[in-house]
Amino acid sequence: MKVIKFGGSSLATGAQLEKVSRIIQADAQRRVIVVSAPGKRHAGDTKVTDLLKELADAVLSRQDPLPLIDVILARYSEIQTHFALAEDVVAKLRAHLISLTQQTYSSAAYLRDAFMAQGEHMNAQLVAAVLKAQGLPACFVSPQTLGIVLAGQPGHVQVDPQTYRNLAQFTFPDADIVVPGFYAFDAQQRIVTFPRGGSDITGSILARGLHADLYENFTDVSWVYAADPHLVKGPRAINTVTYREMRELAYAGFSVFNDEALIPVIEANICVNIKNTNDPTAPGTLISPTKNVKHHHHITGVAAKKDFTALYLHRYLINAQVGFTLKLLQILSNYGVPYEHMPSGIDDLTVIIDKHELTAAKQQAITEEVQAQIQPDTLEWLDDLAIVMVVGEGLYASIDLVPRIMVALADAGVTPAVINQGASRISLMLAVPNAQAQAAVQAIYGLSSNHHA
């Protein structure tokens, strides 16, 4: 049995949904179909999830929601008309969406999650109706029916272990099941959502919980590429990437697959095949537990992610002060600020933080508290940094590769502010000025395009 997930661009129009239908019909093992909300139909278009966010804001500010509801449902009506469905599915979706505007919610955050989940919820019902009208045995099944339970607060949720006990008891109907991605319910039966791109996570949870043999993730590209095509012209395709490599690359900006979505399939040892809805016969990229490093490039991929800040501290004999790091992390925890990397020396420590986790007031408060409690000789915030990740299981197989990377960066005029490599040695993190991110990626990719790198 295969779990198969379709991204928003694959479901944006009736013509795209025809391709989806053919893909499902081509393989009887594709029994679980996870769908995203309709994505962009063309450049400049708006995703349905973004329209739903606007709708949530309109409801919170007590504006008339009906004009936005009409705009949102027009996307679904277009697909319904394309397939000339006898049943007016969209009329039911309209009544459902209007009813949501009349309910009460425990907080604004829960209201937003409830509305933003509707893109997938409504699309799964429409896709099931389309498949059924085409003679395919298919039915809509909600995350609630499957028993997917999430723990945490809006914006910070994790799958509850009870989910897998519930999925173990699920009995397949005599049909393929169409499941909305991106959201589920907490123990209080409130709708909560994963981070954006979270339909990948739903598919991964179902692959593990329903013991799939393979998780196929259909998107709008045929491969995962060794670098962003927007940054590097014609980057090479990656045939096989390991779980560890994909986690690092997804974290650093490879948007093809959500990094959190790898955790359930890693735990169940299930491979993920990234494929293209528009070219379904292409083999795509396989995400697997291991690969033969000898037959692959030492650098699997290089990615950049902008907008980070680094907190740099200098104090003599930091390494000899028991609890120094604990105090610092406790201060960050008190303000709800996670960190990304923390390279250190005997007298220096740098904490890299996602800029979006900080406000000016929060940054000032952290500064004052660090100075009061830790009393560093030097405290400096390094702003406008990009993280460049060089990733490859083969990084440790070439002893001169890191020096060659540094030479390539120097030749390109790129000066890293921070350099960090963990003991796993499958990734090298470089913090560079935002303005130099593209040059850094191009320089390292130029090195990695050599077969020996």
N, C-alpha and C positions, 0 to 999 in steps of 0.2 A: 504494500500500500504506500502511496506517495501523498504527501501534503504538498499542495501547490498554492503559491501566493502571487497575486497580481497587484502591481503598483498602480498609482493613480493615473499615469499616462496611458496605461494599458486599458483603462476603463473610462476614458474621458469622453468617448463618443460611441455611437452605435456601430460605426465602421470598425473601431478598435475592439468592441465587444464581440463582433463576428469572429475576429481572429482568436479571441479568448475561447469562444465556443469550439472552434476547430481544434485548438490545442487540447482541450479537455476530452473531446471525442477521439483524439488520436491515440490515447493511452487509457485503457480501462483501469489501470492501477491508480489513476488520479482521482481519489475518492473524497479528499478533503480540500475544499477550495476556499482560501482566505482572500478577502477583497479589501482594498483600500477605498477611500472616497474618490470620486472623479477628480482627476488632476487637470492640468492645463491642456487646453485643446490646441493652443498656439502661443507663440511668444506674446507677452503682454496680457494673457488671459489670467483669471484669478482662480485659484484652487477652491473647491467647495468648502474645505475645512477653514480657509481664511474667511469666506463669506459667513460661515457659521460663527466664527469668532466675532465678527461684526454684529451678527444677530444677538449674541449673548450680551455684548456691550449695549445694544439698543434696548434690550429687555431690562438690564440693570439701570439704565438711565430713563426708563419709563417712556421710551419713544414707541411709536406705532410699529410693530414688528412685521405687519403684513406686506409692505413693499419689498422688504428683504426676503421674506419667505417666498414671494413670487419669483424673485431672481434666482434663488437657490433651486426651487422646484422646476424651473425652466430647464435646468441641466438634466434632470431626470425625465422630464416630459419629452425632451429631444430623443432620448434613447428609447423610451416607450413608443413614440411615434415611428422611429426607425424600424422597429420590429413589428409594428401594427398589432400590439398586444390586445387581445379581446378584453382582458380584465383591466380595469382602470386602477393600476397599482398606485399611481401618483396621487390619486384622490385620497387613498388611505394614508399615504405618507403625509399629505397636507394636514389631515385631521390630527395625525400623531404629532406633527411639529407644532401646530397651534396649541395642542393640549399641554405641551411642555412649557409654553410661554405663560400658562395659567397656574403652574404648580409653584410650590414654595420649596426653597432649598436651604440647607443648613448654613451656607455661606456663599459669597460671590464666587469663590474658587470652585465649589461643587457645581454651581450653576454653569460656569464656563465649561467645565469638563462634560457635563450632561449635554450641552449644545454641540460642542466640538466633536463628540462621539457620533452624532447623528449622520454625518457624511457616510461613514462605513455602515452604520445600522441600516440606513435607507437603501444604500447601494446593494447590500447583500440580499435584501428582499427583492429588489428589481432584477438583479442578476439571476436569482433563483427562478423568478417568473419567466425571464427570457429563455433560460435553458429548458425549462419545462415546456414552454410553448414550442420549442424546437424538437420536442420529442425525447429530450434527455431526462432520465430520472434524477431529479434534483430537488432539494428542499432547503429552506432557510432554517438554520439552527443558531440560536443566540448563545453568547458566552455564558449567560445565566443557566441555560438548559444544560450546557456542557459541564457546568460546575467550575468555571474559571473564577477564582477568588483572588483579589488583590489586597495587599496590606499597605498601609501608609496613608499619606495625605496627597491631595492633588499636586501634581508636579514632582512627587517623590514616592512612587509606588513600586512594589516588588510583588512577584507572584507568591501567594501563600502556598506552603507545601500541601495543604488540603486539596489543592487543585489536582495534583497528580493522583491522589486517591479517588477523587471524583471521576476523573477521566478514565481510570482503570475500570470503572463500572459502567461506562457509557456503552450503549448498544446501538450499533449502526442501524439506521432504517434501511429499507430496500431501495436506497437512492444515494447519490452523492450528496454531501452536505456542503452548503454555502455558509460560511461563517464570517461575520464582520470582524475586521482586525481593529487594533488601536485601543480598544476599551474593554473593560469588564466591570464587575461589581465588587464592592468591598463587603465585609461581614454584615454591615448595616444596610445592605442592598442599595447603596448609592453608586451611581456611575462614576468611575474614575478612569483616567486615560494614561497611557504610556507616553513617553516623550514623542515628539513628532517623528514620523517614520516608524512608529510603534507597531504597525501591522506586521512587520518582520518579526517582532517579538511574539505576537499572537501565533504566527505560523510555527515558530520554533517551539513554543510551549505545546502546541498540538502535536507536532512531530514527535516530541519526547513522550507526551502523555498517552498518545494513541499508538505508540511503537511503530512509527513509520520507517520504511526502509530507506527513504530519500526525501529530502525537503527541497523542492524546486522553487526558486524565487525568480519570477518573471518581471523584468523591468524593461527599460527602453535602450539598453546597451547589450551587446553580444558577449562582452567580456568585462572583467575587472582589468583595468590598464595599469601599467607600472607607474604612471604619473597622470595627473589631471590633463586631459586634452586641451583645456583652456590655457594651460600654462606651458605645455610642451607639445610641439607639433608631431602628430602621428606616433604617440607612444606605443610600445609593444604591448601585446595582449599577454595576460598571465593565464597559463593553462591550469596550474594548481597552486593553491595558496593554503598554508596551514592555518589552523584555528588561531594560533598565537600571532601569526603574521597579520591575519585579517582583523583581529582585535586592535592591534596597533595602528593599522592603516585606517580602519573605520574611525577610530578615535581622532586621528589626525586630519580627517577631512574627506576620506573616501566615502561618499554618500550612497554608494550602491547597496550597502547592507549595514543595518544598525548594529553597533558594537555590542549592545546589551543582548541582542537577539542570539548571539553565539553561545551564551551561557547554557541554556537548556540543551542545545544539540551537543555541546561539548560533554555535558554530564551523561548524555545517552549515546555518545559516540556515533552520531548520525551525520552523514555528509550533506552538504548544501551545494546545490548546483545553481549558479547564477546564469539565467538565460534571457533571451530577447523575445518579447512578444511579437515583434516585427520580423524576426528571423529565427523561428523556433527550432529549425533543424541544426543550427550552429551549436557545437558542443558546449560552448560557454566556459565559465571558470568554475572549477570544483574546489570547494573549501573542505579540507579533509584533516584528519588528526595529524598525519605526517606526510612527508614527500621525500624523494630521493634527492638530497642536496647536490650530489655530484652531477646530476643532469639538469640543473636549473641555475639561473644567474645567482650570484652571491647576494646581490641586492634585488629583492623581489619588487620593492616599490619605494617611492619617495613621495611624501605628502606634506602639505603646509596648511596650517590653521592660524588665522590671524586673531588679533585683539586679546593679548595676554599682558599681564602686569607682573613684574617681579619685585618682591620685597627683599632687599639685600641688607644683611646685617654683618657688621664686623665687630669682633671683640676678642681680645687676646685670650688664648686658651679656652675657647668655646668647647673644644673636645674634652677638656678635663672637668667641665661643669656638669655634674650629674643632674638630670632633669631639665636642662636648658631647652631642649627641643620639646619636651612635654609641656612646659610653660607656654611656649610659642603656639603650639597646636591647640592648647586649651583656649587661648585667647581667640584664635580663629574660629574654633568651635562655638564659643560663646556668641559670636556674631553670625553664625550660620554660614561660614565661608569655607568651602573645601579647597584643597590645593591640588595641583596637577603634578609637580615635580619638586624635589627638594635636594639638590646637590649641595655638598658642604665640603669644607676644608678644616684645618685645625683651628683657624681663627675666623672663618667666614661661613656664612650659611645664606642660601638663596631659596626663597619660596616662590614658585611660579603659580599664579592665580588667574583664572579666567576673568577677564575684565568685566564681564556681565554679572559676576557674583558680587561686585563692589559698587557702592554709591560713594559720592564724595564724602558724605557724612560718616559712612561706615569706615571708609579708608582713614579718615582723620581720627576717629575713635580708636581704631586698631593701632595707629601710630602712637597715640598718647599712652595707650595701655602697655604697649611693648616697651616704650621708653621708661615708663614708671616701674614695670615689673622686672624687665630684663636688663635695662640700662646698657644698651650697646654703645660702643664708641662711635660707630657710624650706623645710621639708618637711612636708606635711600630707596625710593620707589623708581623702578625702571619701567617706563610706560611704552605703549605702542610696540609691543613685541609680537612676533609670530613664532610659533613652534614648528620646526621642520623635523619630521620623523623619517629616518632612513631605516628601512625594515628588511630583514632577510634572515632566514634560518642559516644561510651560508656566511653571514658576517664573520663568524668565528673561524671559518675555514680558510680565510685569507688574511694572514697576519699583517700584511701591509695595506689593507683596504682603508682603514681609518686614516692613516697618514695621507693616502692618496685623495681621500675626500677633502681633507683640510687644504691640500695643495690646490685642488679644483676650486674650492671656495675662495682661496686667496687670489687665484688667477682671475676670478670673476669680481673681485673687489668686495667680497662679502666677509664681514667680521662678526663671528658669533659672540653674543654677549654671555651666553651660558652653554656649556657642553656637558652632557650627562649620558653615561652608558651603564645600564644595569648589569648584574651578574649573569643574567640569562644570555646576554650578548647577541640577542636577535634584533635589537633596535638601538639606534643612536639618536638622542634628542639634541637638537641645536636650537637655541633661541636667538633669533636675528631680528633686526628692525623690520616692521611691517613692510616698509618700502623695498626691502631686499629679499622678500620671501620668494618671489617668482625667479629672481636671478639665482637664488640658492637651489631651488628645485631643478632649474635648467642645468646648472653646473653639475649637480650630483647625478641627474639622469644621464647627462652626456657621458659621465664616467661609467654608469651602470649599463649603458647600451652596448658597451664592450662585453662580449660573451663571458670573459673571465671575471667580470664584476657583476 
